[in-house]
Amino acid sequence: MARSDVSDGGTLRPGATIGRMDTRPGPDSSRTPLPEPGAWLPQLQAVIFDLDGTLIDTVELIRLSFRHATKVVLGEALPDEITMVNVGQPLMTQFQEMAPGRAVELLRAFREFNRAHHDEIACSYPGTIETLAELSRRGVPMGIVTSKGTESATRGIEHFGLGGFMSAIVTADDVHLHKPDPHPLCVAAERMGVELGYCIYLGDSPHDVQAALSGDAIAVAALWGAFSVRDVLAPGPAFALRSITELPALIDGDVERFAVRGSV
């Protein structure tokens, strides 16, 4: 992957590259350290995905829902620089930080708009179903960990035909701790009967990457979602993909092409 291919949405600082990585086991790793990231992949047990911004393109829907909610409740539509910064965490958490004391009203207004416009605005990313079908054909177990509640997550999963590929789906309603804490990923791995340390977690937000790293999963950044390249690479994922269609190649061992080295 050429550096110019990943600069859209955020400029990488000097020294940050896609294509190689200085690997280090996570601070809480219990598995034997491996010298190369590619050495983990032959032992891969499962792939776990984030939902919004990774499997489903709801970025514009989320932006519009935030603008609607803040205008209705606060009297002005807050800019994306404020509303989008913590996407990937539960909505209530975001609203409590954004406007203490108004979170319940904001959540209600957000959900009303989101429900009304979901099917007309949300869409699937190109190649998503084909990639999931290929991993299913290979017998790779798959799951979803999302910070959405069960109702809204289920709507998107069913609308875009994702559920049949998944062995486990963990939503914000299933857990008491949320990303960037690794707890939801641990729950998913437990439900799937796999070791999180030998699972890929693919997500488009810094919270996704940090959760994967904290849980000692194989952190893979999705560079097509809501966050800039700079932001999603900042926590230091092992790998980065420009498209979900590149995931089978990574699993096949094309680590030099997708590995990340340096800092952003």
PLY file of the C-alpha trace (Angstrom):
ply
format ascii 1.0
element vertex 264
property float x
property float y
property float z
element edge 263
property int vertex1
property int vertex2
end_header
0.00 0.00 0.00
1.56 3.29 -1.06
1.66 6.10 1.46
-0.30 8.32 -0.89
-3.10 5.77 -0.84
-3.85 6.36 2.81
-3.44 10.12 3.13
-7.07 10.97 2.33
-8.83 12.19 5.45
-5.69 12.86 7.45
-2.00 13.49 6.86
0.47 11.06 8.39
3.39 12.52 10.28
6.91 11.71 9.08
7.96 8.21 10.07
4.49 6.71 9.96
4.10 4.18 7.16
1.81 1.47 5.95
3.73 -1.59 4.87
5.92 -2.58 7.81
5.63 -2.80 11.54
7.84 -2.98 14.62
5.86 -5.64 16.50
5.52 -5.77 20.25
3.23 -7.94 22.35
0.53 -6.05 24.25
1.24 -5.08 27.85
-1.21 -7.69 29.17
-0.31 -10.40 26.67
-0.42 -13.93 28.01
0.61 -15.63 24.79
4.20 -16.30 23.78
5.59 -13.24 21.95
5.97 -13.84 18.23
8.70 -12.14 16.20
6.51 -11.05 13.26
2.85 -10.05 13.04
2.39 -12.52 10.22
3.20 -15.34 12.61
-0.11 -14.73 14.36
-2.21 -15.16 11.22
-1.75 -18.91 10.63
-3.15 -19.37 14.13
-6.09 -17.03 13.52
-9.23 -18.27 15.24
-11.82 -15.63 14.30
-12.47 -12.18 12.86
-14.54 -9.70 14.87
-15.88 -6.53 13.28
-17.06 -3.16 14.43
-20.39 -2.30 12.77
-20.86 1.38 11.90
-18.11 2.79 9.71
-16.72 -0.70 9.18
-19.44 -2.98 7.80
-22.17 -0.37 7.34
-21.72 3.17 6.05
-23.79 5.18 8.51
-21.34 8.07 8.79
-23.57 10.62 7.06
-26.62 9.37 8.94
-24.78 9.81 12.24
-23.67 13.34 11.30
-27.20 14.36 10.34
-28.67 12.74 13.45
-26.26 14.69 15.67
-27.04 17.95 13.87
-30.77 17.37 14.24
-30.58 16.40 17.90
-28.37 19.31 18.96
-30.44 21.83 17.01
-33.72 20.59 18.47
-32.50 20.27 22.05
-29.73 22.87 22.35
-31.03 25.42 19.85
-28.07 25.10 17.49
-26.56 22.34 15.41
-23.14 21.68 16.90
-20.28 21.22 14.39
-18.98 17.82 13.43
-15.70 18.61 15.18
-17.61 18.38 18.46
-20.23 15.74 17.74
-18.14 13.18 15.86
-15.09 13.06 18.11
-16.31 10.17 20.27
-18.19 8.14 17.66
-17.62 4.51 18.53
-18.66 4.92 22.15
-22.26 4.50 23.39
-24.50 7.46 22.51
-25.40 8.19 26.12
-21.72 8.46 26.99
-21.18 10.87 24.10
-24.15 13.06 25.00
-23.27 13.17 28.70
-19.88 14.58 27.76
-21.28 16.85 25.06
-24.08 18.47 27.09
-24.30 17.40 30.75
-27.88 17.42 31.95
-29.37 17.19 28.44
-28.20 13.73 27.45
-31.58 12.01 27.70
-33.27 14.63 25.49
-30.44 14.50 22.98
-30.53 10.72 22.84
-34.27 10.73 22.21
-34.03 13.31 19.40
-31.05 11.50 17.83
-32.83 8.16 17.79
-36.06 9.58 16.40
-34.24 11.11 13.44
-31.99 8.09 12.99
-34.88 5.63 12.90
-36.83 7.77 10.44
-33.97 8.09 7.96
-31.90 4.93 8.47
-32.95 2.98 5.42
-32.73 5.91 3.01
-29.29 7.15 4.09
-27.36 4.14 5.42
-25.66 1.87 2.90
-23.25 -1.02 2.82
-19.61 -0.58 1.86
-18.62 -2.04 -1.52
-17.50 -5.63 -1.26
-18.72 -6.22 2.29
-21.09 -9.10 1.61
-18.67 -10.68 -0.87
-15.85 -10.53 1.70
-17.98 -12.00 4.46
-19.12 -14.75 2.09
-15.50 -15.56 1.24
-14.49 -15.78 4.91
-17.53 -17.94 5.58
-16.55 -20.21 2.69
-13.13 -20.61 4.30
-14.72 -21.50 7.63
-13.51 -18.39 9.47
-15.78 -17.67 12.48
-17.00 -14.06 12.54
-18.63 -11.77 15.06
-19.65 -8.15 15.62
-18.91 -5.88 18.58
-20.71 -2.55 18.43
-21.37 0.32 20.80
-24.89 0.58 19.41
-27.84 -0.67 21.42
-29.44 -3.94 20.42
-32.46 -2.40 18.66
-30.53 -0.09 16.35
-27.74 -2.59 15.73
-30.21 -5.32 14.83
-31.94 -3.03 12.33
-28.73 -2.40 10.41
-27.54 -5.99 10.62
-30.84 -7.33 9.30
-31.32 -4.62 6.68
-27.95 -5.35 5.10
-28.02 -9.12 5.51
-25.07 -9.46 7.87
-26.52 -11.62 10.62
-26.23 -14.95 8.84
-22.45 -14.66 8.76
-22.03 -13.99 12.48
-21.43 -16.44 15.32
-21.80 -13.73 17.98
-23.10 -10.17 18.15
-22.29 -8.04 21.19
-24.03 -4.67 21.58
-23.81 -1.93 24.19
-26.79 -3.51 25.97
-24.87 -6.75 26.55
-21.97 -5.33 28.54
-21.27 -2.96 31.43
-17.98 -1.69 30.03
-17.58 -0.28 26.54
-14.88 0.40 23.98
-12.08 1.46 24.31
-12.23 -1.04 27.18
-11.61 -4.53 25.74
-14.46 -6.09 27.74
-16.96 -6.27 24.82
-14.35 -8.01 22.67
-13.66 -10.49 25.47
-17.38 -11.24 25.71
-17.59 -11.84 21.96
-14.57 -14.15 22.00
-16.02 -16.08 24.93
-19.34 -16.52 23.14
-17.52 -17.72 20.03
-15.34 -20.13 21.97
-12.08 -18.57 20.78
-9.07 -16.82 22.31
-9.19 -13.07 21.78
-5.40 -13.01 21.39
-5.79 -14.94 18.15
-8.65 -12.86 16.75
-8.58 -9.92 14.37
-10.66 -6.95 15.46
-11.37 -4.65 12.52
-12.73 -1.17 13.23
-12.65 2.40 11.96
-12.27 4.36 15.20
-9.40 4.94 17.63
-11.66 3.39 20.29
-11.84 0.18 18.24
-8.08 0.03 17.82
-7.44 0.75 21.50
-9.93 -1.91 22.59
-8.19 -4.46 20.39
-4.76 -3.51 21.66
-5.86 -3.51 25.30
-7.36 -6.97 24.85
-4.25 -8.19 23.00
-6.26 -8.93 19.87
-4.81 -8.34 16.40
-5.79 -4.71 15.79
-6.69 -3.88 12.19
-7.67 -0.33 11.26
-10.41 0.29 8.71
-9.39 3.43 6.82
-12.77 3.97 5.13
-14.92 5.01 8.11
-15.74 8.07 10.17
-12.24 9.00 11.34
-9.19 10.43 9.63
-6.26 8.18 8.88
-4.22 10.08 11.46
-6.77 9.46 14.20
-7.44 5.79 13.55
-3.73 4.96 13.29
-2.77 6.96 16.40
-3.20 4.08 18.91
-0.87 1.89 16.83
-2.81 -0.91 15.10
-0.90 -3.87 13.74
-2.42 -3.51 10.27
-4.44 -1.06 8.20
-6.74 -1.72 5.24
-8.13 0.68 2.64
-11.08 -1.60 1.85
-12.71 -4.56 3.51
-12.02 -6.48 0.31
-8.33 -6.53 1.31
-9.05 -8.60 4.42
-8.72 -12.03 2.76
-5.29 -11.05 1.42
-4.17 -10.08 4.92
-5.42 -13.37 6.31
-3.57 -15.15 3.50
-0.35 -13.67 4.90
0.26 -10.50 2.86
1.52 -8.79 6.01
4.15 -6.51 4.47
1.50 -4.83 2.36
-0.79 -3.98 5.26
1.39 -3.76 8.37
1.87 -0.40 10.13
5.10 0.97 11.51
5.78 4.29 13.23
3.48 6.74 14.97
1.04 9.34 13.78
0 1
1 2
2 3
3 4
4 5
5 6
6 7
7 8
8 9
9 10
10 11
11 12
12 13
13 14
14 15
15 16
16 17
17 18
18 19
19 20
20 21
21 22
22 23
23 24
24 25
25 26
26 27
27 28
28 29
29 30
30 31
31 32
32 33
33 34
34 35
35 36
36 37
37 38
38 39
39 40
40 41
41 42
42 43
43 44
44 45
45 46
46 47
47 48
48 49
49 50
50 51
51 52
52 53
53 54
54 55
55 56
56 57
57 58
58 59
59 60
60 61
61 62
62 63
63 64
64 65
65 66
66 67
67 68
68 69
69 70
70 71
71 72
72 73
73 74
74 75
75 76
76 77
77 78
78 79
79 80
80 81
81 82
82 83
83 84
84 85
85 86
86 87
87 88
88 89
89 90
90 91
91 92
92 93
93 94
94 95
95 96
96 97
97 98
98 99
99 100
100 101
101 102
102 103
103 104
104 105
105 106
106 107
107 108
108 109
109 110
110 111
111 112
112 113
113 114
114 115
115 116
116 117
117 118
118 119
119 120
120 121
121 122
122 123
123 124
124 125
125 126
126 127
127 128
128 129
129 130
130 131
131 132
132 133
133 134
134 135
135 136
136 137
137 138
138 139
139 140
140 141
141 142
142 143
143 144
144 145
145 146
146 147
147 148
148 149
149 150
150 151
151 152
152 153
153 154
154 155
155 156
156 157
157 158
158 159
159 160
160 161
161 162
162 163
163 164
164 165
165 166
166 167
167 168
168 169
169 170
170 171
171 172
172 173
173 174
174 175
175 176
176 177
177 178
178 179
179 180
180 181
181 182
182 183
183 184
184 185
185 186
186 187
187 188
188 189
189 190
190 191
191 192
192 193
193 194
194 195
195 196
196 197
197 198
198 199
199 200
200 201
201 202
202 203
203 204
204 205
205 206
206 207
207 208
208 209
209 210
210 211
211 212
212 213
213 214
214 215
215 216
216 217
217 218
218 219
219 220
220 221
221 222
222 223
223 224
224 225
225 226
226 227
227 228
228 229
229 230
230 231
231 232
232 233
233 234
234 235
235 236
236 237
237 238
238 239
239 240
240 241
241 242
242 243
243 244
244 245
245 246
246 247
247 248
248 249
249 250
250 251
251 252
252 253
253 254
254 255
255 256
256 257
257 258
258 259
259 260
260 261
261 262
262 263
